[in-house]
Each structure stands twice: as structure tokens, then as C-alpha cells.
Amino acid sequence: MRRRTVLGALTVGASAVAATGTAAALPIAVVNLDDMLFRLPSAAPAPIQVLARQTAAARRAFTAARYNDLASGLPGLLASAAATAAESTGQARQQANAILARAYVTASELAAKTHSDAAWVAADRALTTARASGLPIPVGEAVRVPAITMRRSGNCASAVRFLTTEAAALDPTTERTGAVRTTLLLTAAYSAAAGSDRASSLDPLGEADEIIERRPHTPNGLFTVEATKTMSALYRIGVHTTLGTPDEGVQIVQGLNISLLTTPERRARAWTDIARMWHALGNSEQAFTALRRVEEEAAQEVRRPALRALTTSLLYSPTRVTGLRDFAVRTGAVPA
């Protein structure tokens, strides 16, 4: 597959959305992944440098919440990276496997946005190819996605054990392995909260904060999420809400500077967690205000099934909130 084919697929759709202003009207489509993970399109091997640029472009599409653009171009990228890994040897094969693992990480995260079962397939392939690379950073990054699929299927305790075991294998004293270890601990904390295990959720948060305090200026460019104080605070909000103690998140929200999160997808996720917190506290107006901020950051985020369900729950709550019905119709939560 030629470089311009993949990059074009990742960028042309975004230009069209910008020109028409219809981003909020677009559903998130991952049909291509569901169909093609088991039968990727034909593609020729590509130079490692080209694959690295294509994977970076795919990740930018994800972090900018351009999910439809990403879905259209990702199968071709996966096919090209897989062909390269299969036909390479030595260091080139190691690098190709690391790139392929990161492409599958992105595929799994994209599928998870719509609770698609394709997330399982992509997550397994991400970890398998990451381990084949023999590189600790891609392995650590890939570990998150099968753990997330475990949690979503209700296997929270298994997810926590997997994440904490893999985190323990990463050196916390060096910048990049320490940063990846931190992200695994944060994910473990949220997974434990989803299983109603308060002790197992707060302990990883504490360890993550200790690593961040020792190295507060972690390197930018981690492939998954950044290991920062702001990110840790965001996870704490989600943990407390999930544990049924959303009031403990209110003070955290008051001190949270969401602008420090570097991507639209992460900022939208922050506002999503804040919306859930206020909804759990029974404050529909504040929850709706947070949902509108999600839409401002990333229009396709509010069309995710989980966000539409939250919008519907707010709409049919006893509190009547001005503008909520129009928002629900616009985002596809209810029919027009």
C-alpha cells in the first residue's frame, strides 16, 4: 500500500467534515475493523520510516477524535505493517513488530469506543506483536488494551492482576518505562474500582502518584496516555465515581486544569468523567454542562454508545434542563 493511500484516508475525511461542519452528525463507524481484522486488505511491505509516519498519523487521528477517518484508513495500515513484519529480519523485524503492535493498540482503542468485540481481537494481536518485538515500551503500551477489554467484559480482578504484574516488570526509575508503568497502574486503579474493590483501586493510584512525583516532567510522546499529575487526577475522579463516592471527586475537579491535557480525546474523556460524577451526585445541570464541553472538544465522542446512554438518562431524569433535548437529538441519543 502506498504511503499516500493510508495518509489520504486518514486526512481527507477530516477535511470534508471541516468544510461541511457536520462532525456532530457523523456516527462512529468501526464496521471496517469488524470485517477486516479477519481479512486484512492486500498490501506490500513498506519502509520502516514510512510505517512509523503512518502510525503516527493514525494516532493523531485518534487523539483528535477523528474516529471515522481513522476507521477508514486503519485496515490498510495494519496490512502494510503486517506484511513488513512478516518479510523483515533482525532489527527491521523488531521495529516492524513494534509499529504493528502500536497500530493494533489504536485499533483496539477505536473498537472499544463503541464496545465492539473487535477490541478483543485487536488487543490480542497488539500484545502478541509487541512481545515479538522484545521491546519493553511497546509491550507496556499494548498491555493496557487487553486489560481494558477484560474490564469491559466484567473480569475486573483479572484485569487488575494482569496490569499490576506487567507494571512490576517495568523499571520505575527510568523516564519512559516509569511513565508506562504509571499508565498501567492508573488503568489498574480504574479496573479495580469497576470491580468495587476500593483498596485495590486506591493503592495503584498512590504508587502512580509517587512515580509522577519523582519524575514530574515525563517525556511527551507516549503512545497511549501521558503519565502526569493531571492524568492521575482525572483517573481519581473516575475511580471515586465508579466506587460510588463521587463526592470525593468534587474537590479534585475544582483543582483540575483540563487544558493541560494535550489532546481533544483526553480532554473529552475528562469532561465525560466529570459529567458522570455530577450525574451520580444528582446534579443534572452540571452534568449537561460537562457533556456540552465534551461536544466542544470532540464532536464524535458524544455519539459513543456510553455517552448517548448518559444523555438519555439525564433527559428522562426528574430535572428538566434547558437545551438537553436538542442536544440529545443532535447527538443521536433520541430520535428527532
Contacts in CASP RR format, 6 or more apart in sequence:
PFRMAT RR
TARGET T0000
AUTHOR 0000-0000-0000
METHOD contacts of the structure
MODEL  1
MRRRTVLGALTVGASAVAATGTAAALPIAVVNLDDMLFRLPSAAPAPIQV
LARQTAAARRAFTAARYNDLASGLPGLLASAAATAAESTGQARQQANAIL
ARAYVTASELAAKTHSDAAWVAADRALTTARASGLPIPVGEAVRVPAITM
RRSGNCASAVRFLTTEAAALDPTTERTGAVRTTLLLTAAYSAAAGSDRAS
SLDPLGEADEIIERRPHTPNGLFTVEATKTMSALYRIGVHTTLGTPDEGV
QIVQGLNISLLTTPERRARAWTDIARMWHALGNSEQAFTALRRVEEEAAQ
EVRRPALRALTTSLLYSPTRVTGLRDFAVRTGAVPA
1 41 0 8 1.000
1 43 0 8 1.000
1 44 0 8 1.000
1 46 0 8 1.000
1 76 0 8 1.000
1 77 0 8 1.000
1 79 0 8 1.000
1 80 0 8 1.000
3 46 0 8 1.000
3 50 0 8 1.000
3 53 0 8 1.000
3 54 0 8 1.000
5 76 0 8 1.000
6 54 0 8 1.000
6 57 0 8 1.000
6 58 0 8 1.000
6 73 0 8 1.000
6 76 0 8 1.000
6 77 0 8 1.000
6 80 0 8 1.000
7 53 0 8 1.000
7 54 0 8 1.000
7 57 0 8 1.000
8 73 0 8 1.000
9 69 0 8 1.000
9 72 0 8 1.000
9 73 0 8 1.000
9 76 0 8 1.000
10 57 0 8 1.000
10 58 0 8 1.000
10 61 0 8 1.000
10 66 0 8 1.000
10 69 0 8 1.000
10 70 0 8 1.000
10 72 0 8 1.000
10 73 0 8 1.000
11 57 0 8 1.000
11 61 0 8 1.000
11 69 0 8 1.000
12 69 0 8 1.000
13 66 0 8 1.000
13 68 0 8 1.000
13 69 0 8 1.000
13 72 0 8 1.000
14 61 0 8 1.000
14 64 0 8 1.000
14 66 0 8 1.000
14 69 0 8 1.000
17 23 0 8 1.000
17 26 0 8 1.000
17 66 0 8 1.000
23 299 0 8 1.000
23 300 0 8 1.000
24 295 0 8 1.000
24 299 0 8 1.000
24 300 0 8 1.000
24 302 0 8 1.000
24 303 0 8 1.000
24 330 0 8 1.000
24 331 0 8 1.000
25 330 0 8 1.000
26 68 0 8 1.000
26 299 0 8 1.000
26 300 0 8 1.000
26 303 0 8 1.000
27 303 0 8 1.000
28 67 0 8 1.000
28 68 0 8 1.000
28 71 0 8 1.000
28 113 0 8 1.000
28 114 0 8 1.000
28 300 0 8 1.000
28 303 0 8 1.000
28 304 0 8 1.000
29 67 0 8 1.000
29 68 0 8 1.000
29 71 0 8 1.000
30 67 0 8 1.000
30 71 0 8 1.000
30 110 0 8 1.000
30 111 0 8 1.000
30 113 0 8 1.000
30 114 0 8 1.000
30 116 0 8 1.000
30 118 0 8 1.000
31 71 0 8 1.000
32 71 0 8 1.000
32 72 0 8 1.000
32 73 0 8 1.000
32 74 0 8 1.000
32 75 0 8 1.000
33 71 0 8 1.000
33 74 0 8 1.000
33 75 0 8 1.000
33 107 0 8 1.000
33 110 0 8 1.000
33 111 0 8 1.000
33 116 0 8 1.000
33 118 0 8 1.000
33 122 0 8 1.000
34 111 0 8 1.000
34 116 0 8 1.000
34 117 0 8 1.000
34 118 0 8 1.000
36 75 0 8 1.000
36 78 0 8 1.000
37 75 0 8 1.000
37 78 0 8 1.000
37 107 0 8 1.000
37 118 0 8 1.000
37 121 0 8 1.000
37 122 0 8 1.000
37 125 0 8 1.000
38 121 0 8 1.000
40 75 0 8 1.000
40 76 0 8 1.000
40 78 0 8 1.000
40 79 0 8 1.000
40 82 0 8 1.000
41 75 0 8 1.000
41 76 0 8 1.000
41 79 0 8 1.000
42 79 0 8 1.000
43 76 0 8 1.000
43 79 0 8 1.000
43 80 0 8 1.000
43 82 0 8 1.000
43 83 0 8 1.000
44 80 0 8 1.000
44 83 0 8 1.000
45 80 0 8 1.000
45 83 0 8 1.000
45 84 0 8 1.000
45 86 0 8 1.000
45 87 0 8 1.000
45 88 0 8 1.000
46 54 0 8 1.000
46 80 0 8 1.000
46 81 0 8 1.000
46 83 0 8 1.000
46 84 0 8 1.000
48 84 0 8 1.000
48 92 0 8 1.000
48 95 0 8 1.000
48 96 0 8 1.000
48 99 0 8 1.000
51 77 0 8 1.000
51 80 0 8 1.000
51 81 0 8 1.000
51 84 0 8 1.000
51 96 0 8 1.000
51 99 0 8 1.000
52 99 0 8 1.000
54 77 0 8 1.000
54 80 0 8 1.000
55 77 0 8 1.000
55 81 0 8 1.000
55 99 0 8 1.000
55 102 0 8 1.000
55 103 0 8 1.000
55 106 0 8 1.000
58 70 0 8 1.000
58 73 0 8 1.000
58 74 0 8 1.000
58 77 0 8 1.000
58 103 0 8 1.000
58 106 0 8 1.000
59 102 0 8 1.000
59 106 0 8 1.000
59 223 0 8 1.000
61 67 0 8 1.000
61 69 0 8 1.000
61 70 0 8 1.000
62 70 0 8 1.000
62 106 0 8 1.000
62 109 0 8 1.000
62 110 0 8 1.000
62 265 0 8 1.000
63 263 0 8 1.000
63 264 0 8 1.000
63 265 0 8 1.000
63 266 0 8 1.000
64 263 0 8 1.000
64 264 0 8 1.000
64 265 0 8 1.000
64 298 0 8 1.000
65 264 0 8 1.000
65 265 0 8 1.000
65 268 0 8 1.000
65 297 0 8 1.000
65 298 0 8 1.000
65 299 0 8 1.000
65 300 0 8 1.000
65 301 0 8 1.000
66 300 0 8 1.000
67 110 0 8 1.000
67 113 0 8 1.000
67 300 0 8 1.000
68 300 0 8 1.000
70 106 0 8 1.000
70 110 0 8 1.000
71 110 0 8 1.000
74 103 0 8 1.000
74 106 0 8 1.000
74 107 0 8 1.000
74 110 0 8 1.000
77 103 0 8 1.000
78 100 0 8 1.000
78 103 0 8 1.000
78 104 0 8 1.000
78 107 0 8 1.000
81 96 0 8 1.000
81 99 0 8 1.000
81 100 0 8 1.000
81 103 0 8 1.000
82 100 0 8 1.000
84 96 0 8 1.000
84 99 0 8 1.000
84 100 0 8 1.000
85 93 0 8 1.000
85 96 0 8 1.000
85 97 0 8 1.000
85 99 0 8 1.000
85 100 0 8 1.000
85 129 0 8 1.000
85 132 0 8 1.000
88 95 0 8 1.000
88 96 0 8 1.000
94 133 0 8 1.000
94 134 0 8 1.000
94 135 0 8 1.000
95 133 0 8 1.000
97 129 0 8 1.000
97 130 0 8 1.000
97 132 0 8 1.000
97 133 0 8 1.000
97 134 0 8 1.000
97 138 0 8 1.000
98 129 0 8 1.000
98 130 0 8 1.000
98 133 0 8 1.000
98 135 0 8 1.000
98 138 0 8 1.000
100 129 0 8 1.000
101 126 0 8 1.000
101 127 0 8 1.000
101 129 0 8 1.000
101 130 0 8 1.000
101 132 0 8 1.000
101 133 0 8 1.000
101 138 0 8 1.000
101 139 0 8 1.000
101 141 0 8 1.000
101 142 0 8 1.000
102 126 0 8 1.000
102 138 0 8 1.000
102 141 0 8 1.000
102 142 0 8 1.000
102 223 0 8 1.000
104 122 0 8 1.000
104 123 0 8 1.000
104 125 0 8 1.000
104 126 0 8 1.000
104 129 0 8 1.000
104 142 0 8 1.000
104 145 0 8 1.000
105 122 0 8 1.000
105 123 0 8 1.000
105 126 0 8 1.000
105 141 0 8 1.000
105 142 0 8 1.000
105 144 0 8 1.000
105 145 0 8 1.000
105 223 0 8 1.000
105 224 0 8 1.000
107 118 0 8 1.000
107 122 0 8 1.000
107 126 0 8 1.000
108 118 0 8 1.000
108 119 0 8 1.000
108 122 0 8 1.000
108 123 0 8 1.000
108 126 0 8 1.000
108 145 0 8 1.000
108 146 0 8 1.000
108 148 0 8 1.000
108 149 0 8 1.000
109 119 0 8 1.000
109 145 0 8 1.000
109 148 0 8 1.000
111 117 0 8 1.000
111 118 0 8 1.000
111 119 0 8 1.000
111 122 0 8 1.000
112 119 0 8 1.000
112 145 0 8 1.000
112 148 0 8 1.000
112 149 0 8 1.000
112 152 0 8 1.000
113 304 0 8 1.000
114 304 0 8 1.000
114 305 0 8 1.000
115 152 0 8 1.000
115 305 0 8 1.000
115 306 0 8 1.000
119 145 0 8 1.000
119 148 0 8 1.000
119 149 0 8 1.000
119 152 0 8 1.000
120 146 0 8 1.000
120 149 0 8 1.000
122 145 0 8 1.000
123 142 0 8 1.000
123 145 0 8 1.000
123 146 0 8 1.000
123 148 0 8 1.000
123 149 0 8 1.000
124 146 0 8 1.000
126 142 0 8 1.000
126 145 0 8 1.000
126 146 0 8 1.000
127 139 0 8 1.000
127 142 0 8 1.000
127 143 0 8 1.000
127 145 0 8 1.000
127 146 0 8 1.000
129 142 0 8 1.000
130 138 0 8 1.000
130 139 0 8 1.000
130 140 0 8 1.000
130 141 0 8 1.000
130 142 0 8 1.000
131 139 0 8 1.000
131 142 0 8 1.000
133 139 0 8 1.000
136 169 0 8 1.000
136 170 0 8 1.000
136 177 0 8 1.000
136 180 0 8 1.000
137 176 0 8 1.000
137 177 0 8 1.000
137 180 0 8 1.000
138 223 0 8 1.000
139 166 0 8 1.000
140 166 0 8 1.000
140 170 0 8 1.000
140 180 0 8 1.000
140 184 0 8 1.000
141 180 0 8 1.000
141 183 0 8 1.000
141 222 0 8 1.000
141 223 0 8 1.000
141 224 0 8 1.000
143 162 0 8 1.000
143 163 0 8 1.000
143 166 0 8 1.000
143 184 0 8 1.000
144 163 0 8 1.000
144 183 0 8 1.000
144 184 0 8 1.000
144 187 0 8 1.000
144 224 0 8 1.000
146 162 0 8 1.000
147 159 0 8 1.000
147 162 0 8 1.000
147 163 0 8 1.000
147 184 0 8 1.000
147 187 0 8 1.000
147 188 0 8 1.000
147 191 0 8 1.000
148 159 0 8 1.000
148 187 0 8 1.000
148 191 0 8 1.000
150 156 0 8 1.000
150 158 0 8 1.000
150 159 0 8 1.000
150 162 0 8 1.000
150 191 0 8 1.000
151 159 0 8 1.000
151 190 0 8 1.000
151 191 0 8 1.000
151 194 0 8 1.000
154 194 0 8 1.000
154 195 0 8 1.000
156 191 0 8 1.000
156 192 0 8 1.000
156 194 0 8 1.000
156 195 0 8 1.000
156 197 0 8 1.000
157 192 0 8 1.000
157 195 0 8 1.000
157 197 0 8 1.000
159 187 0 8 1.000
159 188 0 8 1.000
159 191 0 8 1.000
160 188 0 8 1.000
160 191 0 8 1.000
160 192 0 8 1.000
160 197 0 8 1.000
160 200 0 8 1.000
163 184 0 8 1.000
163 185 0 8 1.000
163 187 0 8 1.000
163 188 0 8 1.000
163 191 0 8 1.000
163 204 0 8 1.000
164 184 0 8 1.000
164 185 0 8 1.000
164 188 0 8 1.000
164 204 0 8 1.000
166 184 0 8 1.000
167 181 0 8 1.000
167 184 0 8 1.000
167 185 0 8 1.000
167 188 0 8 1.000
167 204 0 8 1.000
170 177 0 8 1.000
170 178 0 8 1.000
170 180 0 8 1.000
170 181 0 8 1.000
170 184 0 8 1.000
171 177 0 8 1.000
171 178 0 8 1.000
171 181 0 8 1.000
172 178 0 8 1.000
172 181 0 8 1.000
172 182 0 8 1.000
172 211 0 8 1.000
172 214 0 8 1.000
173 214 0 8 1.000
175 215 0 8 1.000
175 218 0 8 1.000
175 219 0 8 1.000
176 219 0 8 1.000
176 222 0 8 1.000
178 211 0 8 1.000
178 215 0 8 1.000
178 218 0 8 1.000
178 227 0 8 1.000
179 211 0 8 1.000
179 215 0 8 1.000
179 218 0 8 1.000
179 219 0 8 1.000
179 222 0 8 1.000
179 226 0 8 1.000
179 227 0 8 1.000
180 222 0 8 1.000
180 224 0 8 1.000
180 227 0 8 1.000
181 211 0 8 1.000
182 208 0 8 1.000
182 211 0 8 1.000
182 212 0 8 1.000
182 218 0 8 1.000
182 227 0 8 1.000
182 232 0 8 1.000
183 222 0 8 1.000
183 224 0 8 1.000
183 225 0 8 1.000
183 227 0 8 1.000
183 231 0 8 1.000
185 204 0 8 1.000
185 205 0 8 1.000
185 206 0 8 1.000
185 207 0 8 1.000
185 208 0 8 1.000
185 211 0 8 1.000
186 204 0 8 1.000
186 205 0 8 1.000
186 208 0 8 1.000
186 225 0 8 1.000
186 227 0 8 1.000
186 231 0 8 1.000
186 232 0 8 1.000
186 235 0 8 1.000
188 200 0 8 1.000
188 204 0 8 1.000
189 200 0 8 1.000
189 201 0 8 1.000
189 202 0 8 1.000
189 203 0 8 1.000
189 204 0 8 1.000
189 205 0 8 1.000
189 208 0 8 1.000
189 235 0 8 1.000
189 239 0 8 1.000
190 201 0 8 1.000
190 235 0 8 1.000
190 238 0 8 1.000
190 239 0 8 1.000
190 242 0 8 1.000
191 201 0 8 1.000
192 198 0 8 1.000
192 200 0 8 1.000
192 201 0 8 1.000
192 204 0 8 1.000
193 201 0 8 1.000
193 238 0 8 1.000
193 239 0 8 1.000
193 240 0 8 1.000
193 242 0 8 1.000
193 243 0 8 1.000
194 242 0 8 1.000
196 243 0 8 1.000
198 243 0 8 1.000
201 239 0 8 1.000
201 242 0 8 1.000
201 243 0 8 1.000
202 239 0 8 1.000
205 232 0 8 1.000
205 235 0 8 1.000
205 236 0 8 1.000
205 239 0 8 1.000
208 227 0 8 1.000
208 232 0 8 1.000
208 235 0 8 1.000
209 229 0 8 1.000
209 232 0 8 1.000
211 227 0 8 1.000
212 218 0 8 1.000
212 227 0 8 1.000
212 228 0 8 1.000
212 229 0 8 1.000
212 232 0 8 1.000
216 228 0 8 1.000
216 229 0 8 1.000
218 226 0 8 1.000
218 227 0 8 1.000
218 228 0 8 1.000
220 226 0 8 1.000
220 262 0 8 1.000
225 231 0 8 1.000
225 266 0 8 1.000
226 261 0 8 1.000
226 262 0 8 1.000
226 266 0 8 1.000
228 260 0 8 1.000
230 256 0 8 1.000
230 257 0 8 1.000
230 258 0 8 1.000
230 260 0 8 1.000
230 261 0 8 1.000
231 261 0 8 1.000
231 266 0 8 1.000
233 252 0 8 1.000
233 255 0 8 1.000
233 256 0 8 1.000
234 256 0 8 1.000
234 261 0 8 1.000
234 266 0 8 1.000
234 269 0 8 1.000
234 270 0 8 1.000
234 273 0 8 1.000
236 249 0 8 1.000
236 252 0 8 1.000
237 249 0 8 1.000
237 252 0 8 1.000
237 253 0 8 1.000
237 256 0 8 1.000
237 273 0 8 1.000
237 274 0 8 1.000
237 277 0 8 1.000
238 249 0 8 1.000
238 273 0 8 1.000
238 276 0 8 1.000
238 277 0 8 1.000
240 246 0 8 1.000
240 247 0 8 1.000
240 248 0 8 1.000
240 249 0 8 1.000
240 252 0 8 1.000
240 277 0 8 1.000
241 249 0 8 1.000
241 273 0 8 1.000
241 276 0 8 1.000
241 277 0 8 1.000
241 280 0 8 1.000
244 280 0 8 1.000
246 276 0 8 1.000
246 277 0 8 1.000
246 278 0 8 1.000
246 280 0 8 1.000
246 281 0 8 1.000
247 281 0 8 1.000
249 277 0 8 1.000
250 277 0 8 1.000
250 281 0 8 1.000
253 274 0 8 1.000
253 277 0 8 1.000
256 270 0 8 1.000
258 267 0 8 1.000
258 270 0 8 1.000
258 271 0 8 1.000
259 267 0 8 1.000
261 267 0 8 1.000
261 270 0 8 1.000
264 297 0 8 1.000
264 298 0 8 1.000
265 298 0 8 1.000
265 301 0 8 1.000
267 297 0 8 1.000
267 298 0 8 1.000
268 294 0 8 1.000
268 297 0 8 1.000
268 298 0 8 1.000
268 301 0 8 1.000
269 301 0 8 1.000
271 290 0 8 1.000
271 291 0 8 1.000
271 293 0 8 1.000
271 294 0 8 1.000
271 297 0 8 1.000
272 290 0 8 1.000
272 291 0 8 1.000
272 294 0 8 1.000
272 301 0 8 1.000
272 306 0 8 1.000
272 307 0 8 1.000
272 310 0 8 1.000
274 290 0 8 1.000
274 293 0 8 1.000
275 287 0 8 1.000
275 288 0 8 1.000
275 290 0 8 1.000
275 291 0 8 1.000
275 294 0 8 1.000
275 310 0 8 1.000
276 287 0 8 1.000
276 310 0 8 1.000
278 284 0 8 1.000
278 286 0 8 1.000
278 287 0 8 1.000
278 290 0 8 1.000
279 287 0 8 1.000
279 310 0 8 1.000
279 313 0 8 1.000
279 314 0 8 1.000
282 317 0 8 1.000
282 319 0 8 1.000
284 314 0 8 1.000
284 317 0 8 1.000
284 319 0 8 1.000
284 321 0 8 1.000
284 324 0 8 1.000
285 319 0 8 1.000
285 321 0 8 1.000
287 310 0 8 1.000
287 314 0 8 1.000
288 314 0 8 1.000
288 321 0 8 1.000
288 323 0 8 1.000
288 324 0 8 1.000
288 327 0 8 1.000
291 302 0 8 1.000
291 307 0 8 1.000
291 310 0 8 1.000
291 311 0 8 1.000
291 314 0 8 1.000
291 327 0 8 1.000
292 327 0 8 1.000
294 301 0 8 1.000
294 302 0 8 1.000
294 307 0 8 1.000
295 301 0 8 1.000
295 302 0 8 1.000
295 327 0 8 1.000
295 331 0 8 1.000
301 307 0 8 1.000
302 308 0 8 1.000
302 311 0 8 1.000
302 331 0 8 1.000
303 331 0 8 1.000
303 332 0 8 1.000
307 331 0 8 1.000
307 333 0 8 1.000
308 331 0 8 1.000
308 332 0 8 1.000
308 333 0 8 1.000
309 333 0 8 1.000
311 324 0 8 1.000
311 327 0 8 1.000
311 328 0 8 1.000
311 331 0 8 1.000
311 333 0 8 1.000
312 328 0 8 1.000
312 333 0 8 1.000
312 334 0 8 1.000
314 321 0 8 1.000
314 324 0 8 1.000
315 324 0 8 1.000
315 325 0 8 1.000
315 328 0 8 1.000
315 333 0 8 1.000
315 334 0 8 1.000
325 334 0 8 1.000
327 333 0 8 1.000
328 334 0 8 1.000
329 335 0 8 1.000
329 336 0 8 1.000
END
